[in-house]
Amino acid sequence: MTDQNMFDVVVVGYGPVGQAMSILLGERGYRVAVFDRWPSLYPLPRAVFHDHEIRRVFHAMGIGKDVEAISQPSAKYQWFNADWKTLVEIDWSAESISDGPVGYLFNQPSLEALLDRKARSLPTVSVQQGWEATGLTQFADHCELTLRRGTIGAGTWTPTGETQTVRARYVVGADGANSFVRRSLGIDFEDLGFQEDWLVIDLKPNEGVKLDVPDIGQWCNPARPTTMVPGGPGYRRWEFMRLPHETVEDLQKPEKVWELLAPWVGPDNATLVRYAVYRFRSLIAGAWRIGRTVLAGDAAHQMPPFMGQGMCSGLRDVWNLTWRFDLILRGLASDTLLDGYTPERRPQVRAVIDASIAMGQVVCISDHEKAAERDRAYLSGQVPPLPPFPGLTDGLICADTDFSCNGMAGLLSVHGQLDDGANTLRYDDAVPNGFHVITLDVDPEQILDEDARATLARIGARTIGITTDRAKMVPGRVVFDASGKYRRFFDEHGARAVIVRPDYYVFGAVRSLGELPTLVHALSSRLSLVDWHAMN
């Protein structure tokens, strides 16, 4: 019998990462309680960028169209030297693997409002703001979280004296850089060495004002390294590095703010939304899971903002956790499935942090001679391009030689448009989320044996064939690759069939369709499904 006083998952922290975790589990019908110390949503902008992969996650939450309405496609990301010569250009407006541009700019308060409405609309999600976690105890089959209530007055959080204790099968700490959950578990951060203070300014230009400023740019000027980006539709952001001779207090004076903005905008044609000095750091937790408690978002990692991946990385964390919790809470897999979370996410995040640091080291040069050396290297073409965005290198992927298909296992899978003979629509709209078996030019059901079909049915996996030959279409089973992306993806790696995980990463691939049942068996064994032989 279900214990009605026991939540499936308690989430600590109600920023975008905690909101997303609550929505993704609540959409699947699990009982979730989410707590945050602050009585209301944070009203000021912070993150401004999300990428194509995260756009798919928003669609999976059922808010894709709403997010589109509050964001704008990215332009090219350009780095300039002091003389405005282009050092680096990254085309974030280009077509991505996920069907649409590489990146988007948005206003975080607008996004959080959307996520909040979605979370509160779910009947199994309990949102409780104004509650600070003060105690966490783990038992063999559940966790207990103690909380105290507080109010905000004059910017100060004051406890009311009211407390409560809740029980949950699992706890997710998404409670930010100063995470109570991380500290209660005794987990330390590894400092990767980057630390710089930057003044971050958000403003709203007056109606009709056109600013003469790069759309998305880094002005790598040693006199004052500067970032300029949209802050979502109708907003702009500037970031200015603190120079060695300046104090944080110097930068936070209103007259200093307008002095720095003066080359581009003034108080007569824009309104300040906020300004504050942030310390950009590079930190990563040594462990992301202990027992029934896991960390996500800034509680597990922090990075410089030069790749726009801080919030994106946190959302990848909870997207990775969602399908694991789903199998565990359905009783199909033991919680050893959570063992793969850290080996998958930590190396990927570490690679993103390292790339962000490398980008920051290019931007954050205040020495004129070193800046001149940098400029000569970039302008002469001596600097290699940035490496591709990292995939998964460990965890639940079948990277054996027989099933990697030139490194296909662990890559983010392609996403494109399908034609079923009646309509053209997004793949994610055509095929419900879950494990997917995708074959080229043939119905996968014709290839799978009885054991493979039983395995896939048990975990709710979907099977679909995709073709670029309309003569090979089979109603409801083999659909047309309207974008051509699937054929190119398969051909690039010499694959005839792939298994894609619910978080869109490739588990494994085969060059011969006859190997597909073996790949399904490999998935079954690595998922460690509970009582598989006894239940079949």
C-alpha positions in Angstrom: 0.0 0.0 0.0 1.3 3.5 -0.9 2.3 5.7 2.1 0.3 8.9 1.6 2.6 10.8 3.9 5.6 9.9 1.8 6.6 12.0 -1.2 8.3 10.2 -4.1 10.8 13.1 -4.4 11.5 16.2 -2.4 13.3 19.0 -4.3 15.2 21.7 -2.3 15.5 24.9 -4.4 12.9 26.5 -6.7 15.0 28.2 -9.3 14.8 27.0 -12.9 16.5 23.7 -12.1 14.2 22.8 -9.1 11.2 24.0 -11.1 12.1 21.8 -14.0 12.7 18.7 -11.8 9.3 19.2 -10.2 7.6 19.6 -13.6 9.3 16.6 -15.2 8.4 14.3 -12.3 5.0 15.8 -11.8 4.1 15.3 -15.5 4.7 11.6 -14.9 2.4 11.5 -12.0 4.9 11.3 -9.1 4.3 13.0 -5.8 6.7 15.8 -5.5 7.2 18.6 -2.9 9.5 21.5 -3.7 10.8 23.9 -1.1 12.6 27.2 -1.4 13.9 29.5 1.3 12.6 32.6 -0.4 8.8 33.3 -0.2 8.6 34.5 -3.9 10.4 34.0 -7.2 13.6 35.9 -7.6 12.5 39.0 -9.6 15.7 40.0 -11.4 17.4 38.5 -14.5 20.4 36.1 -14.2 20.7 33.5 -17.0 20.0 34.8 -20.5 20.9 31.9 -22.8 19.6 28.4 -23.5 20.7 26.1 -26.3 18.9 23.8 -28.7 19.1 20.8 -26.5 17.4 22.6 -23.7 14.7 23.9 -26.1 13.8 20.2 -26.6 13.5 19.8 -22.9 11.2 22.8 -22.6 9.0 21.2 -25.3 9.1 17.9 -23.3 7.7 19.9 -20.3 4.8 21.1 -22.5 5.9 24.8 -22.4 7.9 24.9 -25.7 5.5 27.4 -27.4 5.4 29.6 -24.3 9.2 29.7 -24.1 9.4 30.7 -27.8 7.2 33.7 -27.0 9.6 35.0 -24.4 12.9 34.3 -26.2 14.6 35.1 -29.4 16.9 33.1 -31.7 20.6 33.9 -31.2 22.8 35.8 -33.6 26.4 35.1 -34.2 28.6 35.3 -31.1 31.5 37.5 -31.9 34.7 38.3 -30.0 36.5 41.6 -30.9 39.8 43.0 -29.9 40.2 46.6 -28.6 40.1 47.9 -32.2 36.9 45.9 -33.0 38.7 43.4 -35.2 37.0 40.0 -35.1 39.0 37.4 -33.2 36.4 34.7 -32.9 33.0 34.1 -34.5 30.7 31.3 -33.3 27.5 31.0 -35.3 24.8 30.4 -32.7 22.2 31.3 -35.3 23.2 28.2 -37.5 20.9 25.2 -37.8 21.6 22.8 -34.9 21.3 19.0 -34.6 18.0 19.6 -32.7 16.0 21.3 -35.4 16.4 25.1 -35.0 19.2 27.5 -34.2 22.0 26.6 -31.8 20.9 29.1 -29.2 18.2 31.4 -27.8 18.2 34.5 -25.5 15.5 35.0 -22.9 14.6 36.9 -19.8 14.9 34.7 -16.7 12.0 36.2 -14.6 9.7 35.5 -17.5 11.0 32.0 -17.8 10.6 31.3 -14.1 7.1 32.6 -14.2 6.2 30.1 -16.9 7.9 27.2 -15.0 6.1 28.3 -11.8 2.7 28.3 -13.5 3.4 24.9 -15.0 4.6 23.3 -11.7 1.6 24.6 -9.8 -0.8 23.3 -12.5 0.3 19.7 -11.8 -1.9 18.0 -9.1 0.9 15.9 -7.7 3.3 18.8 -7.2 3.3 20.8 -4.0 5.2 24.1 -4.2 6.1 25.5 -0.8 8.1 28.8 -0.8 9.4 30.5 2.3 10.7 27.3 3.8 14.4 26.8 4.6 15.9 23.3 4.9 17.7 22.9 8.2 18.1 19.1 8.6 18.5 16.1 6.3 18.6 12.5 7.5 18.8 9.4 5.3 17.4 6.0 6.2 17.5 2.7 4.3 14.2 3.3 2.5 13.6 7.1 2.7 14.9 10.5 3.7 13.6 13.0 6.2 13.9 16.7 5.6 13.4 19.3 8.4 12.4 22.8 7.4 11.6 26.1 9.1 9.4 28.9 7.8 10.6 32.5 7.2 9.5 35.8 6.0 11.3 38.6 4.2 11.4 42.1 5.5 13.7 44.9 4.4 15.7 42.3 2.5 16.3 40.2 5.6 15.0 36.6 6.0 13.5 36.1 9.5 12.2 32.7 10.8 8.7 32.6 12.1 9.2 29.7 14.5 7.1 27.3 12.4 8.7 24.1 11.4 7.8 20.9 9.6 9.4 17.6 8.7 8.7 15.8 5.4 9.6 12.3 4.2 10.5 11.3 0.7 12.0 8.3 -1.1 14.6 10.6 -2.6 15.8 14.2 -2.2 17.2 16.4 -5.0 19.4 19.3 -3.9 18.9 22.1 -6.4 19.5 24.8 -3.9 22.3 26.8 -5.5 25.9 27.7 -4.9 25.5 27.7 -1.1 23.5 24.5 -1.1 22.4 23.3 2.3 21.9 19.8 0.8 25.5 19.6 -0.4 26.9 20.9 2.9 24.7 18.4 4.9 26.2 15.6 2.9 29.7 16.8 3.6 30.5 17.2 -0.1 33.3 19.7 -1.0 33.8 21.7 -4.2 36.9 21.2 -6.3 38.1 24.7 -7.3 39.3 24.6 -11.0 41.1 27.9 -10.7 39.0 30.6 -12.5 37.9 33.6 -10.4 37.0 37.1 -11.7 34.7 39.8 -10.5 32.3 41.3 -13.1 29.7 44.0 -12.9 26.5 42.7 -14.5 24.0 45.3 -15.7 20.5 44.6 -17.1 18.5 47.4 -18.7 15.5 48.0 -20.8 15.9 50.5 -23.7 13.1 52.9 -24.2 10.5 52.2 -26.8 11.9 52.8 -30.3 15.5 53.2 -29.2 18.0 51.4 -31.4 21.4 50.8 -29.9 24.6 50.8 -31.9 26.0 47.6 -30.3 27.0 44.1 -31.4 24.1 41.7 -30.9 26.2 39.2 -29.0 29.7 40.1 -28.4 32.8 40.0 -26.2 34.9 43.2 -26.5 38.3 41.8 -25.5 39.7 45.2 -24.7 42.4 45.1 -22.0 41.4 48.5 -20.9 38.0 47.0 -19.9 36.9 43.5 -21.0 33.2 43.8 -21.8 30.3 41.5 -22.6 27.2 42.7 -24.6 24.2 40.4 -25.1 20.5 40.6 -25.4 18.6 39.9 -22.1 15.6 38.5 -24.0 13.1 40.4 -26.1 13.2 44.1 -25.1 16.2 43.8 -22.8 20.0 44.3 -23.0 22.8 43.2 -20.8 26.4 44.5 -20.3 29.0 42.9 -18.2 32.3 44.7 -17.2 35.3 43.0 -15.7 36.6 44.6 -12.5 40.2 45.8 -13.1 43.0 45.1 -10.6 43.0 48.6 -9.1 39.2 48.7 -8.6 37.1 47.6 -5.6 33.7 45.9 -5.8 32.3 49.0 -4.1 33.7 51.2 -6.8 31.8 49.3 -9.5 28.5 49.3 -7.7 28.0 53.1 -7.6 25.2 54.3 -9.9 27.4 57.0 -11.4 30.0 54.3 -12.3 27.4 52.2 -13.9 26.3 54.9 -16.2 29.9 55.9 -16.9 30.7 52.4 -18.1 27.5 52.3 -20.3 28.0 55.8 -21.7 29.6 54.7 -25.1 26.4 52.9 -25.9 23.4 54.0 -23.8 22.4 56.6 -21.2 19.7 57.3 -18.7 17.7 59.3 -21.2 17.1 56.3 -23.5 17.0 53.3 -21.1 15.9 52.2 -17.7 18.2 50.2 -15.4 16.6 46.9 -14.3 19.4 45.9 -12.0 23.2 45.9 -11.5 25.4 43.8 -9.2 28.9 42.5 -9.0 29.2 38.7 -9.4 32.3 36.6 -8.8 32.6 34.2 -11.8 34.0 30.9 -10.5 34.8 27.4 -11.7 33.7 24.8 -9.1 32.6 21.2 -9.3 31.4 18.9 -6.5 33.4 15.8 -5.8 30.3 13.6 -5.5 26.8 14.3 -6.9 25.0 11.5 -5.1 25.2 10.0 -1.6 22.5 7.4 -0.8 19.1 8.7 -1.6 20.1 12.2 -2.2 21.5 13.8 -5.4 22.7 17.3 -6.3 21.8 19.2 -9.4 22.6 22.7 -10.9 24.7 25.2 -9.0 24.7 22.9 -6.0 26.9 20.5 -8.0 28.8 22.9 -10.4 29.5 26.5 -11.2 31.2 27.9 -14.2 32.1 31.2 -15.9 29.3 32.5 -18.2 31.3 32.7 -21.5 29.6 29.6 -23.0 26.1 30.5 -21.6 25.9 27.0 -20.1 25.3 27.5 -16.4 21.5 27.1 -16.4 21.7 24.7 -19.3 24.0 22.4 -17.4 21.6 22.3 -14.4 18.7 21.5 -16.7 20.7 18.7 -18.2 21.2 17.3 -14.7 17.5 17.0 -13.9 16.7 15.8 -17.5 19.3 13.0 -16.9 17.7 12.2 -13.5 14.1 12.2 -14.7 14.2 8.9 -16.7 16.3 7.2 -13.9 13.7 8.2 -11.2 10.9 7.1 -13.6 12.2 3.6 -13.9 13.1 3.4 -10.2 9.7 4.8 -8.9 7.9 2.4 -11.3 9.7 -0.5 -9.6 11.4 -1.5 -12.9 14.9 -0.8 -11.8 16.7 -0.5 -8.4 18.2 2.7 -7.3 21.6 1.5 -8.4 20.5 3.1 -11.6 21.4 6.4 -10.0 25.0 5.2 -9.8 25.4 6.3 -13.5 24.3 9.9 -12.8 27.7 11.2 -11.6 29.9 9.3 -14.2 27.7 10.7 -17.0 27.1 14.2 -15.9 30.4 15.1 -14.1 32.8 14.6 -17.1 30.4 16.4 -19.4 30.1 19.3 -17.1 33.8 19.3 -16.4 34.5 19.6 -20.1 32.0 22.5 -20.4 33.7 24.2 -17.4 37.1 23.8 -18.9 35.9 25.2 -22.2 34.3 28.1 -20.4 37.5 28.8 -18.5 39.5 28.7 -21.8 37.1 31.2 -23.3 37.3 33.4 -20.2 41.1 33.4 -20.3 40.9 34.9 -23.8 38.5 37.6 -22.7 39.8 38.4 -19.2 43.1 39.9 -20.2 43.8 43.4 -18.8 47.5 43.4 -19.7 48.1 45.3 -23.0 51.1 43.3 -24.1 49.4 39.9 -23.4 46.3 41.2 -25.2 48.5 42.1 -28.2 50.0 38.6 -28.2 46.5 37.1 -28.1 45.3 39.3 -31.0 48.3 38.3 -33.2 47.6 34.6 -32.6 43.9 34.8 -33.4 44.2 37.2 -36.3 46.9 35.0 -37.9 44.7 31.9 -37.6 47.1 30.1 -35.2 44.4 29.2 -32.7 42.4 26.0 -33.4 38.6 26.2 -33.2 36.7 25.2 -30.1 36.1 21.5 -29.7 32.6 20.2 -30.4 30.2 20.2 -27.5 30.9 17.1 -25.3 28.7 14.1 -25.3 28.6 11.2 -22.7 31.7 9.2 -22.1 30.6 6.9 -19.3 27.5 5.5 -17.7 24.5 4.0 -19.5 26.0 4.0 -23.0 27.1 1.0 -25.1 30.5 2.2 -26.3 31.8 -1.3 -27.1 33.4 -1.5 -30.5 30.5 -3.5 -31.9 27.9 -0.9 -30.9 29.7 2.5 -30.9 29.5 3.1 -34.7 32.4 5.5 -34.9 31.7 7.1 -31.5 27.9 7.4 -32.0 27.2 6.0 -28.5 27.0 8.9 -26.1 26.3 11.5 -28.7 23.2 13.8 -28.6 20.8 12.3 -31.1 19.5 14.2 -34.1 16.0 15.8 -34.1 14.1 16.8 -37.2 10.8 16.8 -39.1 8.9 13.7 -40.0 6.2 13.2 -42.6 3.7 10.4 -41.8 1.9 10.7 -45.1 -0.7 13.1 -43.7 1.2 15.7 -41.7 4.8 17.0 -41.2 5.6 17.5 -37.6 8.5 17.5 -35.1 9.8 14.0 -34.2 9.2 14.7 -30.5 5.5 15.5 -31.3 5.2 12.4 -33.3 6.8 9.9 -30.9 6.2 10.1 -27.1 9.2 10.5 -24.9 11.0 7.4 -23.7 13.6 4.9 -24.9 13.4 4.8 -28.7 14.6 2.2 -31.2 15.1 3.9 -34.6 15.9 1.9 -37.8 16.7 3.1 -41.3 14.4 2.1 -44.1 12.7 -0.8 -42.2 10.2 -1.4 -39.5 12.2 -2.4 -36.4 9.5 -4.8 -35.3 10.5 -7.0 -38.2 14.0 -7.2 -36.8 13.4 -7.7 -33.1 13.0 -11.1 -31.5 10.5 -12.0 -28.9 12.8 -11.3 -25.9 13.8 -7.9 -27.3 10.2 -6.9 -27.8 9.3 -8.0 -24.3 12.2 -5.9 -22.9 11.2 -2.8 -24.8 7.5 -3.2 -23.9 8.4 -3.5 -20.2 10.2 -0.1 -20.2 7.7 1.5 -22.5 10.1 1.9 -25.4 8.9 3.0 -28.8 10.1 1.6 -32.1 10.0 3.5 -35.4 11.5 3.3 -38.9 12.6 6.4 -40.8 13.3 6.5 -44.5 14.1 9.0 -47.3 12.4 6.7 -49.8 8.7 7.2 -49.9 8.2 3.8 -51.4 9.5 2.3 -48.1 7.0 4.1 -45.9 4.6 1.9 -43.8 1.6 3.7 -42.2 2.3 4.2 -38.5 5.6 2.3 -38.6 8.0 3.7 -41.1 7.8 7.5 -41.7 9.5 9.9 -44.1 12.6 11.8 -43.0 11.3 15.2 -44.2 14.4 17.1 -42.9 16.9 14.5 -44.1 18.7 14.8 -40.8 18.2 11.2 -39.8 19.7 9.8 -43.0 22.7 12.1 -42.7 23.2 11.2 -39.0 23.0 7.5 -39.7 25.2 7.6 -42.8 27.8 9.7 -41.1 28.4 7.0 -38.5 27.6 3.9 -40.7 24.6 2.9 -38.6 21.4 1.1 -39.6 19.7 1.2 -36.1 20.1 3.1 -32.9 18.7 3.1 -29.4 18.1 6.6 -28.0 17.6 7.2 -24.3 14.7 9.4 -23.0 17.2 12.3 -22.5 18.0 12.1 -26.3 21.5 10.6 -26.0 22.4 7.6 -28.0 22.7 4.4 -25.9 24.3 2.5 -28.8 24.1 1.8 -32.5 24.5 -1.1 -34.9 25.9 -1.4 -38.5 23.8 -4.5 -39.2 20.1 -4.8 -38.4 20.8 -8.4 -37.3 22.7 -7.0 -34.4 19.8 -5.0 -33.0 18.4 -7.7 -30.7 21.8 -8.0 -29.1 21.9 -4.3 -28.5 18.5 -4.4 -26.9 19.7 -7.2 -24.6 22.7 -5.0 -23.7 20.3 -2.2 -22.7 18.3 -4.6 -20.6 21.3 -5.9 -18.7 22.8 -2.4 -18.1 19.5 -1.1 -16.8 19.5 -3.9 -14.2 15.8 -4.4 -14.4 14.3 -5.7 -11.2 13.3 -9.4 -11.2 13.5 -9.6 -15.0 13.5 -13.4 -15.2 10.9 -13.8 -12.5 8.4 -11.4 -14.1 8.7 -13.0 -17.6 
